[in-house]
C-alpha cells in the first residue's frame, strides 16, 4: 500500500497522522449525528404541541378531526432513546434560529416575531 511519501506504510504505521485523520472523521460523524438528533427533537416538539388539537372543517356545521400523533411520537422516541436521549424529561422549545433561514424573507414577519 502506498500512503503519501511513505511507500508501503499504513495509516497505523504513520502514527499521529493516522490518529488525527481518525479524530477528524469521528468529529464529522458526531456533528452529522447531532444534527439528526436535533431534527428529531424539533419534529417531536412540533408533534407534541399539536397532539390532541381539534381541526375544524370549512363545511356547515364544521366537521371536526382530532389530531393524534401517538404512533409517530413512539417512533421518534424509540430513535432518540437508541441514541441515548432521555425522552422522559420535560420538553423545551427548540432554538429554530437556523442560518439557512436567513435567505427567507420570513413571510413578512419581523425578526423575532411569533407565528
SULGIHU-V950739 format. One record per backbone hydrogen bond with DSSP energy under -0.5 kcal/mol. CO is the residue of the C=O (numbers start at 1). NH is the residue of the N-H. If there is no record, write none. Layout:
co	nh
CO	NH
CO	NH
This chain:
co	nh
1	3
1	8
2	4
3	6
5	7
6	3
6	9
10	14
12	15
14	17
15	18
15	19
16	20
17	21
18	22
19	23
20	24
21	25
22	26
23	27
24	28
25	29
26	30
27	31
28	32
29	33
30	34
31	35
32	36
33	37
34	38
35	39
36	40
37	41
38	42
39	43
40	44
41	45
42	46
43	47
44	48
45	49
46	50
47	51
50	53
53	67
55	65
63	57
65	55
66	68
67	52
69	73
70	74
71	75
72	76
73	77
74	78
75	79
76	80
77	81
78	82
79	83
80	83
80	85
81	84
85	87
86	89
90	92
94	96
96	98
98	101
99	102
100	103
101	104
105	108
106	109
110	113
